[in-house]
Structure formats: C-alpha cells, structure tokens
Amino acid sequence: MTIVCQSCSTKLQIDDDKAPAGAFTVRCPKCKGIVNGPVSNSPVDHSALAVGGSPSTDHPRYDQPTAPVYQISKPTTPTDPALNEDAVRGLLNLFGKGGANPLADPTARPAWSPRKALVCTPLQYRDSIARSLAENEFEVYVAEDTRQAVETMRANHMEVVLLEPQFDSAEQGGAFVVREINVLRPTQRRRLFFVLISTSLRTMDAHAAFLNNVNCVVNINDLGDLPRILEVALREYNEMYREMNLALSLTGL
C-alpha cells in the first residue's frame, strides 16, 4: 500500500499485511506531519460479492441484459357471446352479494397472477421446460448464460428458479445461481421456490432436496410431468408456510 503525505508529498510504503483493517494514521518521517491511511467504503467489501467476482457486476449496469420472457403462440378459438355474458353476470352477482367468498383461503394465490419462473438449464432442455411452464400459466424467463440469470434474479422478483447444474458450465453458471440464492435474506428466500433438475437424483426426494439446499428435485426423465410435479410441490410448500403467510398477509407462491 502506498500513501502520500499531504504536506510534503512524500510517498510512504505500508506493508498490506501489517496495515490495520480500519482507519489509521502514521507520522511522516520527513516533515513529521500526520498522514491518514486510506479507508475502503465500498459496500462490496462487506457483502457476499467479496468472496469472488460476480458476472453481473463485471460490467456497467446499462450493459446487463436480462433473460427474455418466453412467448408461445396459442390458437384462438371463437367464443360464444352468451358465455361471456353469463360470466360477466356471475361476477356482478358475486360482487353484489358482498364481494369475495368469505370461506376462501386468504393466502390462496390469485388466478390472474402468474408465477414468475426463471429457467437456467443447458440448451437441450431449455425449450421443452419453458414451453411446458408457459402452457401452464407461468410467466417464464429463459436465461441463456450466467450473466442473464444473475441479472434477471436481481431485476425481477422470481418466484420459481429451475437450475440444471451444467447450465453455462464454461462460466460456472450453476455455482453463481446457487450463490445468488444462498445470499438472500430469510424473508426473501422463503418467497422463492428453488428446483434442482438432476440426472441422478429421484424426483420429489425430500432428503436429496435438503442435502442440496433446494426446495424440490426433479429427475431429468420426469420433465414431461414437470407442471404437475410443481403443482404438488408448491401446494405442499404453501401449506407449510400457510400460518406465516396468513400472519404476514401474504399469498402463497
């Protein structure tokens, strides 16, 4: 470390290993003046990013692309006007009789609010997973690389993240996604459902999920049933946190 005396401009060499962690002062040997040591104010020094570089912070923010929303084309079918009128009439009757059903679960997720899911998998699984989720009322984001995955998690409130460990293996994408989730605060972590796509572990193996610090495991051979598996797993997860969500006035995931 090199510090400069502000009085006489003498350069002083300080051994980094012996320098105090906080603020410190030394006396200039030439002019006998007091020289203040540098203080690091970077919040990164005290955050999880201190353990290593993040692909989302290596470049300016304006150059950070987020994962695109997966779009599917749904066939349009003509509807009977009478059916629309019946639906509108039913809603009017419902609100006219005091609003929502008083017996309804206050933590139930509204039907009009799709879950946001981020898909972080190698290319060969990406489209099939994204399509199956999009066809089952998920708002799906597909990450093509590590930077997109990390930036999308920071820019959007993801509720489901699906990760196959070989995602962007050249850049250790799986490790970065896991770290991004592991540094979340407990209140944030409870609002995210982390799914591990595995080639060896059994689907819905609770012990394997616990050991891998995820909420659910899905074997690669069971991806055809992914929407159904998530439906069951999320229902069990929401039931586990039902009382807490009720106390905090939160809906389930």
Secondary structure, 3 states (H helix, E strand, C coil): CEEECCCCCCEEECCCCCCCCCCCEEECCCCCCEEECCCCCCHHHHCHHHHCCCCCCCCCHHHCCCCCECCCCCCCCCCCHHHHHHHHHHHHHHHHCCCCCCCCCCCCCCCCCCEEEEEECCHHHHHHHHHHHHCCCEEEEECCCHHHHHHHHHHCCCCEEEECCCCCHHHCHHHHHHHHHHCCCHHHHCCCEEEEEECCCCCCCHHHHHHCCCCEEEEHHHHHHHHHHHHHHHHHHHHHCHHHHHHCCCCCC
